Amino acid sequence: MDERRRDRRNPYELTEETPVYVISVAAQLSGLHPQTLRQYDRLGLVSPDRTAGRGRRYSARDIALLRQVQQLSQDEGINLAGIKRIIELENQVAALQSRIAELSAAVEGAAAAMRQREAQVHASYRRDLVPYTDVQQTSALVVWRPKRGGE
């Protein structure tokens, strides 16, 4: 989560990113040993927030990530370097999807503004003007005779 979003949020609101679990509770919830959590932190796999006294505080998202790391390592046989790369790529994909959503919203906004401006231009057209159609010139001769008085 970026810092701007964290600053705008109510400080008492609990979300999945709120760091609330100490390392012993996080270890119990994830089914891992506390030393394993410290190792994952050193390797940059799961980096919990820190208190002022440098104690680790894990969030619900961190716990889910710890479980994912364990599943990839134990069940899939992926080494920790591979798991770190997978996590980095997943984070990159999420960031790109978020950016795509932002850009799509911006394009939609610009398209709506363009349609509104186009409607304003069309509404401003003068109604007494007639569309011009090009008449092809011919060499035909037309005789015109004015009407005389009573004919």
Order of alpha helices (4+ residues) and beta strands (2+ residues): alpha-alpha-alpha-beta-beta-alpha-alpha
